Amino acid sequence: MNIKIIDVGNEFYYRLLYRDSNQGVGTHTAEDFREKFLSFLDNPMIWSNSNPCIILDFSNVLEIGPSFANEAFAYFTRYDVSPKRIMQKIVFENISKVKEDIIKRELYDGYKRV
Amino acid sequence: MKKVSARKRRRQRHINVRKQAKQRNRAGRLRNAYNLRKHSRYVKEEKDIFTKRRQQAIKKTYKRRPYNDPQEKVELNGEVGLEENIPGFLEIAQNMVDTRTKQLLIELYNCEFIFPSTIMLFCSLSEWIGARSQVHRPSEIRSSDSQSDKVNAYLADSGMYKFVGRVKSESNFSHDTEKLIPISIAMKPKSKTEFEKMVELRKDRILDLVKSKCNLSEDGFEYFACVILTEIMNNITEHGMPRQGTGWYEMAQYHERHGYVSLCLADNGIGIYESILSGPQADFVKHSLHRNPSHGEVIRFALEKSVTGALSADKKTGFLKKKYSRGANKGYGLKRVLEQCGNFGIELGILSHKGYIFYGSTGVLQQHGSTPKRIFAGTLYNLKIPAK
């Protein structure tokens, strides 16, 4: 399977802040991002293995908010997929320690059933 | 025993049959309604219910009322602001926000220092009274000048006079623009792109001030930008209702003498209490607290248990113990803000209509509660960020 490389900052937007159209300005939302780049992952069969499917390059991303990370990435925990498996399938490149921590926190909290 | 005629017996039997048929129909309708609610195809109907509830809450909060009471005077003495004197600020706010007077006079003669939170209070008050008093008989707010030139200049330089539509009086004093971000009043642009640029510009101003004056590491600054400022701005832009401006505003001031930057962000929405109790997670809150929780209790619960008032929020499901399904719990925004404030020594205070909550620089709860009258018309987030 061909692994797509997405330059998130240039191909989408450099500020990843809003969950959906109701939040904030309602533009460049996580729902739009998921629909544009991650819609193929909305399929339980894809998660049966840990082969990487997509590489997201964060070199041109200035900010990512917890709401965006939750809606864009933690959304896939609904397939009973662990955060580790999600990070194996969606590879984050050139990402700062802080942004990675924000995404990981959302994945782990989204996976929990509280 | 009295003999009942055959005709009467037939009549009684007929009535009983009709009664039983009615009961069966009613049971069937109730069963059908329960199944409709349970079935996921009809989630849209449920969302409509919450949208309606939210609209009713907005209508109730912003219902126009007569402002007929005689003139009232509120005196502000000494240093006035949430940043240094919480009980004093709450007392002043209660005397101002829920007033029904036709003319409110704010006496500033003996006021020596005003913090940004007080400026935010004045601006939100002017919007609140403008929205709630009757169109043909609007209420009036007046303020006297202070004997301190510095205070008068601050009221003008902070953008408050422009916000309330007052002419700036001449003064020899002016504040350093590098240390102050004034309140801006701007109409919401029609195009989403322009609105996005406006939000980014206002956010960048705050980030520039915090970067230049505050004592945050590189990682700390990134957490501040990505988590604290982003989540709070998401909240105020989502819940603010455009009236004379965008429905939300911000102000920041570097206080060299006090050693911190005071950052205030506010919206003119219905507040955290009404948002949550008119949203999908209202039942969970009422079940966990009690049927009539106070404003302060709901705000604390929202922060600590990650509850959200968003209409798209999911509900807990389950038979024995209710839980969120994976990927469904979305109310972590303010909880993340609180965690990062505690990590970087930032004090956080939230006022929302009749409720308030304050956390210290270590993220430990200092005080929370409810007041009998409103203390802020909307929701105010006040952050004290340690300066260099």
HADDOCK unambig.tbl for C-alpha pairs under 7 A between the chains (distance, minus, plus):
assign (segid A and resid 17 and name CA) (segid B and resid 230 and name CA) 6.73 0.50 0.50
assign (segid A and resid 22 and name CA) (segid B and resid 238 and name CA) 6.41 0.50 0.50
assign (segid A and resid 23 and name CA) (segid B and resid 234 and name CA) 5.97 0.50 0.50
assign (segid A and resid 23 and name CA) (segid B and resid 238 and name CA) 4.96 0.50 0.50
assign (segid A and resid 24 and name CA) (segid B and resid 234 and name CA) 4.77 0.50 0.50
assign (segid A and resid 24 and name CA) (segid B and resid 237 and name CA) 4.76 0.50 0.50
assign (segid A and resid 24 and name CA) (segid B and resid 238 and name CA) 5.03 0.50 0.50
assign (segid A and resid 25 and name CA) (segid B and resid 192 and name CA) 6.84 0.50 0.50
assign (segid A and resid 25 and name CA) (segid B and resid 195 and name CA) 6.80 0.50 0.50
assign (segid A and resid 25 and name CA) (segid B and resid 196 and name CA) 5.97 0.50 0.50
assign (segid A and resid 63 and name CA) (segid B and resid 226 and name CA) 5.44 0.50 0.50
assign (segid A and resid 64 and name CA) (segid B and resid 226 and name CA) 5.65 0.50 0.50
assign (segid A and resid 65 and name CA) (segid B and resid 226 and name CA) 5.12 0.50 0.50
assign (segid A and resid 65 and name CA) (segid B and resid 227 and name CA) 5.71 0.50 0.50
assign (segid A and resid 65 and name CA) (segid B and resid 230 and name CA) 6.19 0.50 0.50
assign (segid A and resid 66 and name CA) (segid B and resid 227 and name CA) 6.48 0.50 0.50
assign (segid A and resid 66 and name CA) (segid B and resid 333 and name CA) 6.89 0.50 0.50
assign (segid A and resid 67 and name CA) (segid B and resid 333 and name CA) 6.81 0.50 0.50
assign (segid A and resid 74 and name CA) (segid B and resid 327 and name CA) 5.59 0.50 0.50
assign (segid A and resid 75 and name CA) (segid B and resid 327 and name CA) 4.87 0.50 0.50
assign (segid A and resid 76 and name CA) (segid B and resid 327 and name CA) 6.73 0.50 0.50
assign (segid A and resid 77 and name CA) (segid B and resid 326 and name CA) 5.57 0.50 0.50
assign (segid A and resid 77 and name CA) (segid B and resid 327 and name CA) 5.20 0.50 0.50
assign (segid A and resid 78 and name CA) (segid B and resid 326 and name CA) 4.71 0.50 0.50
assign (segid A and resid 78 and name CA) (segid B and resid 327 and name CA) 5.17 0.50 0.50
assign (segid A and resid 80 and name CA) (segid B and resid 326 and name CA) 6.93 0.50 0.50
assign (segid A and resid 98 and name CA) (segid B and resid 219 and name CA) 6.57 0.50 0.50
assign (segid A and resid 98 and name CA) (segid B and resid 222 and name CA) 6.90 0.50 0.50
assign (segid A and resid 98 and name CA) (segid B and resid 223 and name CA) 6.67 0.50 0.50
assign (segid A and resid 110 and name CA) (segid B and resid 326 and name CA) 5.97 0.50 0.50
assign (segid A and resid 110 and name CA) (segid B and resid 327 and name CA) 4.56 0.50 0.50
assign (segid A and resid 110 and name CA) (segid B and resid 328 and name CA) 6.86 0.50 0.50
assign (segid A and resid 110 and name CA) (segid B and resid 329 and name CA) 6.39 0.50 0.50
assign (segid A and resid 111 and name CA) (segid B and resid 326 and name CA) 5.15 0.50 0.50
assign (segid A and resid 111 and name CA) (segid B and resid 327 and name CA) 5.97 0.50 0.50
assign (segid A and resid 112 and name CA) (segid B and resid 326 and name CA) 6.40 0.50 0.50
assign (segid A and resid 113 and name CA) (segid B and resid 323 and name CA) 5.78 0.50 0.50
assign (segid A and resid 113 and name CA) (segid B and resid 324 and name CA) 5.34 0.50 0.50
assign (segid A and resid 113 and name CA) (segid B and resid 325 and name CA) 5.91 0.50 0.50
assign (segid A and resid 113 and name CA) (segid B and resid 326 and name CA) 5.84 0.50 0.50
assign (segid A and resid 114 and name CA) (segid B and resid 323 and name CA) 5.17 0.50 0.50
assign (segid A and resid 114 and name CA) (segid B and resid 324 and name CA) 5.81 0.50 0.50
